[in-house]
Amino acid sequence: MAKEVKEKKDKKAKKVTEKKPKTKKESLTKGLKKEMKLVKWPTVKEIVKYTIATVIFCVILIVFFELLNMILAYIKGLFN
């Protein structure tokens, strides 16, 4: 009985080792597909919201640095 169990285990082990080994490309693409399915992609509404927020933030930075530039140019002009 123990001999039969051992033979079955040996057969299973052979089946596992006989499978064609996967190449790195195959495992990479399978893993990539699996991960891409897990990604929560933004909706169009979210994309528009984040785009508007980014543009507003950029405009605020532009205004800030232009004001800073004008103030520093004025101070520099006082000493020349």
C-alpha positions in Angstrom: 0.0 0.0 0.0 2.7 2.4 0.9 4.5 1.5 -2.3 1.4 2.4 -4.4 1.2 5.8 -2.7 4.9 6.4 -3.3 4.4 5.5 -7.0 1.5 7.9 -7.4 3.5 10.7 -5.8 6.4 9.9 -8.2 4.1 10.0 -11.2 2.7 13.4 -10.0 6.2 14.7 -9.5 7.2 13.6 -13.0 4.1 15.3 -14.5 5.0 18.6 -12.8 8.6 18.4 -13.9 7.7 17.4 -17.5 5.8 20.5 -18.2 7.4 22.9 -20.6 9.3 25.5 -18.6 8.0 29.0 -19.2 10.3 31.6 -20.6 10.8 34.9 -19.0 8.8 36.6 -21.7 5.8 34.3 -21.3 5.7 34.7 -17.5 6.2 38.5 -17.8 3.4 39.0 -20.2 1.0 36.8 -18.2 1.9 38.7 -15.0 1.5 42.0 -16.8 -2.0 41.0 -18.1 -3.0 39.9 -14.6 -1.8 43.2 -13.0 -3.4 45.4 -15.7 -6.8 43.8 -14.9 -6.4 44.8 -11.3 -5.7 48.5 -12.1 -8.6 50.9 -11.4 -8.6 53.1 -14.5 -10.0 56.6 -14.0 -13.3 57.6 -15.5 -13.6 60.4 -18.1 -15.1 62.6 -15.4 -12.1 62.0 -13.1 -9.7 62.8 -15.9 -11.4 66.1 -16.7 -11.5 67.0 -13.0 -7.7 66.2 -12.5 -6.8 68.0 -15.7 -8.6 71.2 -14.7 -7.0 71.0 -11.2 -3.6 70.7 -12.8 -4.1 73.6 -15.2 -5.3 75.8 -12.3 -2.4 74.9 -10.2 0.0 75.7 -13.0 -1.6 79.1 -13.6 -1.3 79.9 -9.9 2.4 79.0 -10.0 3.0 81.1 -13.1 1.3 84.1 -11.4 3.3 83.6 -8.2 6.7 83.4 -10.0 5.9 86.3 -12.3 5.0 88.5 -9.3 8.1 87.3 -7.5 10.2 88.2 -10.6 8.6 91.7 -10.8 9.2 92.4 -7.1 12.8 91.3 -7.3 13.4 93.2 -10.5 11.9 96.4 -8.8 14.2 95.9 -5.8 17.2 95.4 -8.0 16.3 98.6 -9.9 16.4 100.5 -6.6 20.0 99.7 -6.1 21.2 100.4 -9.7 
